[in-house]
């Protein structure tokens, strides 16, 4: 199925012989503001559940706000004004010896400066613990620049070559860790890397919008938006980092970009000459087409029946 729109054409492959959606196997979990679709603009967020059913919660008075049509592409966002979402256990990074995070965010202010290490800055996504231990965190510092740190030994890196991100603009970033190194990539324009611990990470939960220990209160909390947060179970390669940033930018930051948000089959067991239902969700598409033997289809969120043969692949 080809998808065309004002900004060009996208392709996505579905192996219908097995009825399984081709997926990026390294993706562990993802939090999307778009999944909070039962909320109205301006509603307070007490719980934010991931696609993998991990739930962050906020205490009264520390709830971020849901904002509709926040990004240039019209995606919603979770807006923090020094608010704090957290979970006590079940971190996607717990027990791992390498992982990556990708996020779309907007910073409305620079962060705190209570220590030169990451745990003295303002937390974006953080799993800090007291003392020297196998913790970690992603932060924004007092210059409005991104930072990352790994514990035991405590080592931090900062994207000091970038301009201040306290610019009220949305950005896409990837943070990677593994094989004794950690790195930050921003908007496919700036990057930095440095040494890091090789020990597996503790599972003490994590926080969005602040350091996990709550140190220094609002002084180490984030002011800005989170649109999407992804966890991967491996250190992404440079080409993979670039592809993830481009995908996130196309989805959330590029107005009128045609985007395939999902493409799935109804079953993973298909008998010969039996039908399968293909379903899809797209935005900003001007035409939709499925090959082979289906043809033109209509509607950004629809489904269609197909009769796959062995080794049939449906391009979308």
C-alpha positions as CSV (number, residue, x, y, z in Angstrom):
1,X,0.0,0.0,0.0
2,X,1.5,3.3,-0.9
3,X,0.8,6.5,1.0
4,X,1.2,9.8,-0.7
5,X,0.6,13.3,0.6
6,X,1.8,16.9,0.3
7,X,5.3,16.0,1.5
8,X,5.9,12.8,-0.5
9,X,5.5,9.1,-0.1
10,X,6.1,6.6,2.6
11,X,6.5,2.8,2.5
12,X,5.8,0.2,5.2
13,X,5.9,-3.6,4.8
14,X,3.5,-6.1,6.3
15,X,4.3,-9.8,6.0
16,X,0.8,-11.1,5.6
17,X,1.8,-14.7,5.2
18,X,2.3,-14.7,9.0
19,X,-0.1,-11.9,9.8
20,X,2.5,-10.2,11.9
21,X,3.5,-6.6,11.7
22,X,7.2,-6.0,11.0
23,X,8.4,-4.1,14.1
24,X,11.5,-2.7,15.5
25,X,12.5,-5.6,17.8
26,X,14.6,-3.4,20.2
27,X,11.7,-1.3,21.3
28,X,10.9,-2.1,24.9
29,X,8.2,0.4,25.7
30,X,6.8,3.8,24.8
31,X,4.9,6.6,26.4
32,X,2.9,8.8,24.0
33,X,0.9,11.8,24.8
34,X,-1.4,10.8,22.0
35,X,-2.5,7.8,24.1
36,X,-4.1,10.1,26.6
37,X,-6.9,10.6,24.1
38,X,-9.7,10.5,26.7
39,X,-8.5,13.8,28.2
40,X,-9.5,17.3,27.1
41,X,-7.2,20.2,26.5
42,X,-6.0,21.6,29.9
43,X,-6.9,18.5,31.9
44,X,-4.6,17.5,34.7
45,X,-2.7,14.2,34.4
46,X,-2.6,11.9,37.4
47,X,-1.6,8.8,35.5
48,X,0.3,8.2,32.3
49,X,0.3,4.6,31.1
50,X,2.8,3.3,28.6
51,X,2.0,1.0,25.7
52,X,3.5,-1.8,27.8
53,X,1.2,-1.0,30.8
54,X,3.8,0.7,33.0
55,X,2.1,3.5,34.8
56,X,3.6,6.8,36.1
57,X,1.6,8.7,38.7
58,X,1.6,12.2,40.0
59,X,0.6,13.4,43.5
60,X,-1.9,16.1,44.0
61,X,-0.4,19.5,43.1
62,X,2.3,17.9,40.9
63,X,0.2,16.9,38.0
64,X,1.3,18.0,34.5
65,X,-1.3,19.2,32.0
66,X,-2.6,17.7,28.8
67,X,-2.2,20.0,25.7
68,X,-4.0,19.3,22.4
69,X,-2.4,20.2,19.1
70,X,0.8,21.3,20.7
71,X,3.5,20.4,18.2
72,X,3.9,21.8,14.6
73,X,2.4,18.6,13.3
74,X,-0.6,18.8,15.7
75,X,0.5,16.1,18.2
76,X,-0.6,16.5,21.8
77,X,1.9,16.9,24.6
78,X,2.2,16.5,28.4
79,X,3.1,19.9,29.8
80,X,5.2,20.1,32.9
81,X,5.5,23.3,35.0
82,X,7.9,21.8,37.5
83,X,5.5,18.8,37.9
84,X,6.5,15.2,38.6
85,X,5.4,11.8,37.3
86,X,7.1,8.7,38.8
87,X,6.9,5.0,39.4
88,X,8.6,3.0,42.1
89,X,9.6,-0.1,40.2
90,X,9.3,-1.7,36.8
91,X,11.7,0.6,34.8
92,X,12.2,-0.6,31.2
93,X,15.9,-0.1,31.8
94,X,16.1,-2.2,35.0
95,X,18.7,-5.0,34.8
96,X,20.0,-3.9,31.3
97,X,23.7,-3.5,30.4
98,X,22.8,-1.2,27.4
99,X,19.8,0.7,26.3
100,X,18.7,3.8,24.4
101,X,16.0,6.4,24.9
102,X,14.4,8.6,22.3
103,X,12.1,11.5,23.0
104,X,10.3,14.5,21.5
105,X,10.3,17.5,23.9
106,X,10.1,21.2,24.3
107,X,12.0,23.1,27.1
108,X,10.5,26.4,28.4
109,X,13.3,27.1,30.9
110,X,16.9,26.0,31.7
111,X,17.5,23.5,34.4
112,X,19.0,23.6,37.9
113,X,22.6,23.6,38.9
114,X,23.2,21.9,42.2
115,X,26.2,19.6,41.1
116,X,28.4,19.1,38.1
117,X,27.0,15.6,37.7
118,X,23.7,14.9,36.0
119,X,21.9,14.4,39.3
120,X,22.5,18.1,40.2
121,X,20.5,19.2,37.1
122,X,16.8,19.1,36.2
123,X,15.5,15.7,35.3
124,X,13.8,14.9,32.0
125,X,13.8,11.1,32.5
126,X,15.6,10.0,35.6
127,X,16.4,7.0,37.8
128,X,18.8,8.6,40.3
129,X,19.5,7.0,43.7
130,X,21.5,8.3,46.6
131,X,25.1,7.3,46.8
132,X,27.4,5.6,44.2
133,X,25.2,3.0,42.6
134,X,24.0,1.7,39.2
135,X,21.6,4.6,38.5
136,X,21.2,6.9,35.5
137,X,19.4,10.0,34.2
138,X,18.7,12.3,31.3
139,X,18.6,16.0,32.2
140,X,18.6,19.6,31.1
141,X,21.3,21.8,32.7
142,X,21.6,25.4,33.7
143,X,22.6,26.4,30.2
144,X,19.5,24.8,28.6
145,X,21.6,22.0,27.2
146,X,21.0,18.2,27.4
147,X,23.0,16.0,29.7
148,X,23.2,12.3,30.5
149,X,24.8,10.4,33.3
150,X,25.5,6.8,34.5
151,X,26.4,5.8,38.0
152,X,29.1,3.6,39.5
153,X,31.3,5.3,38.6
154,X,29.4,8.6,38.3
155,X,30.1,10.0,34.8
156,X,28.1,12.6,32.9
157,X,28.2,14.1,29.4
158,X,26.6,17.3,28.2
159,X,25.7,18.5,24.7
160,X,27.6,21.8,25.3
161,X,28.0,22.5,21.5
162,X,24.3,23.0,21.0
163,X,22.5,26.3,21.5
164,X,20.2,26.6,24.6
165,X,17.1,24.5,24.2
166,X,15.1,26.8,26.4
167,X,13.7,28.1,23.2
168,X,10.1,27.0,23.3
169,X,10.7,24.9,20.2
170,X,10.2,21.1,19.9
171,X,13.2,18.8,19.4
172,X,13.9,15.1,18.9
173,X,16.7,13.5,20.8
174,X,18.2,10.1,21.3
175,X,20.3,9.0,24.3
176,X,22.4,5.8,24.1
177,X,24.4,3.7,26.6
178,X,26.4,0.5,26.2
179,X,29.9,-0.9,25.7
180,X,31.4,1.6,28.2
181,X,30.1,4.7,26.4
182,X,27.1,7.0,26.6
183,X,26.0,9.5,24.0
184,X,23.4,12.2,23.1
185,X,22.1,13.1,19.6
186,X,19.8,16.1,19.0
187,X,17.8,16.9,15.8
188,X,20.4,15.0,13.7
189,X,22.6,18.2,14.0
190,X,24.5,17.9,17.3
191,X,26.0,14.9,19.2
192,X,28.4,14.1,22.0
193,X,29.7,11.0,23.6
194,X,31.8,10.0,26.6
195,X,32.8,7.1,28.9
196,X,30.3,5.3,31.1
197,X,29.9,2.4,33.5
198,X,29.4,-1.1,32.1
199,X,27.4,-2.4,35.1
200,X,23.8,-3.4,34.7
201,X,21.3,-0.8,35.9
202,X,19.2,-1.0,39.0
203,X,15.4,-1.2,38.9
204,X,14.2,1.5,41.3
205,X,11.5,2.9,38.9
206,X,12.0,6.2,37.2
207,X,10.6,9.8,37.0
208,X,9.5,12.0,34.2
209,X,10.0,15.8,34.8
210,X,12.4,15.6,37.8
211,X,15.2,13.7,39.4
212,X,14.0,10.5,40.9
213,X,15.1,11.2,44.5
214,X,13.2,14.5,44.5
215,X,16.3,16.4,45.6
216,X,16.0,20.2,45.8
217,X,12.3,20.1,45.0
218,X,11.1,22.3,42.2
219,X,14.6,23.5,41.6
220,X,15.5,20.3,39.8
221,X,12.2,19.8,37.9
222,X,11.5,20.3,34.2
223,X,9.5,23.1,32.7
224,X,8.3,22.1,29.2
225,X,6.6,19.4,27.2
226,X,7.0,15.7,26.6
227,X,5.4,14.3,23.5
228,X,6.8,10.8,23.2
229,X,9.3,8.8,25.2
230,X,10.7,5.5,23.8
231,X,12.9,2.9,25.5
232,X,15.0,0.5,23.4
233,X,16.8,-2.6,24.8
234,X,20.1,-1.9,23.0
235,X,22.6,0.8,22.2
236,X,21.3,2.1,18.8
237,X,23.9,2.4,16.1
238,X,24.5,5.8,14.4
239,X,22.3,5.0,11.4
240,X,19.6,3.7,13.7
241,X,19.8,6.9,15.8
242,X,19.5,9.1,12.7
243,X,16.5,7.0,11.5
244,X,14.7,7.3,14.8
245,X,15.2,11.0,15.0
246,X,13.9,11.4,11.5
247,X,10.9,9.3,12.2
248,X,10.0,11.2,15.3
249,X,10.6,14.5,13.6
250,X,8.4,13.5,10.6
251,X,5.6,12.3,13.0
252,X,5.5,15.2,15.4
253,X,7.4,18.2,14.0
254,X,6.7,18.4,10.3
255,X,3.4,19.9,9.3
256,X,1.4,18.0,6.7
257,X,3.9,15.1,6.5
258,X,2.1,11.9,5.5
259,X,2.6,9.5,8.4
260,X,1.7,5.8,8.8
261,X,0.8,5.5,12.5
262,X,0.0,1.8,12.4
263,X,-0.4,-1.1,10.0
264,X,-1.5,-4.5,11.3
265,X,-3.0,-7.8,10.5
266,X,-5.9,-9.4,12.4
267,X,-4.2,-12.7,13.1
268,X,-0.8,-14.3,13.2
269,X,-2.2,-17.7,11.9
270,X,-3.5,-17.7,8.4
271,X,-4.7,-20.8,6.5
272,X,-4.2,-21.0,2.7
273,X,-7.1,-19.3,0.9
274,X,-8.4,-17.8,4.1
275,X,-8.9,-14.0,4.6
276,X,-7.0,-11.7,6.9
277,X,-8.0,-8.1,7.8
278,X,-5.4,-5.4,7.2
279,X,-6.0,-2.3,9.3
280,X,-4.2,1.0,9.2
281,X,-4.1,4.5,10.7
282,X,-2.6,7.4,8.8
283,X,-2.5,11.1,8.8
284,X,-2.1,13.7,6.1
285,X,-2.4,11.2,3.3
286,X,-4.0,12.2,0.0
287,X,-4.2,8.7,-1.5
288,X,-4.0,5.2,-0.1
289,X,-3.2,2.0,-2.1
290,X,-2.6,-1.6,-1.1
291,X,-0.8,-4.1,-3.3
292,X,-1.2,-6.9,-4.4
293,X,-4.9,-7.6,-5.2
294,X,-6.5,-4.9,-2.9
295,X,-6.0,-1.6,-4.8
296,X,-7.2,1.8,-3.8
297,X,-8.7,2.2,-0.3
298,X,-10.1,5.2,1.5
299,X,-10.1,6.6,5.0
300,X,-7.2,7.5,7.4
301,X,-8.4,4.9,9.9
302,X,-9.9,1.9,8.1
303,X,-9.5,-1.8,7.4
304,X,-9.7,-4.1,4.4
305,X,-9.9,-7.8,3.8
306,X,-7.1,-9.6,1.8
307,X,-6.4,-13.2,0.8
308,X,-2.6,-13.7,1.1
309,X,-0.7,-16.4,-0.7
310,X,2.6,-17.9,0.6
311,X,5.3,-15.2,0.8
312,X,2.9,-12.4,0.1
313,X,4.2,-9.0,1.3
314,X,1.9,-6.0,1.4
315,X,3.6,-2.6,0.9
316,X,1.8,0.3,2.5
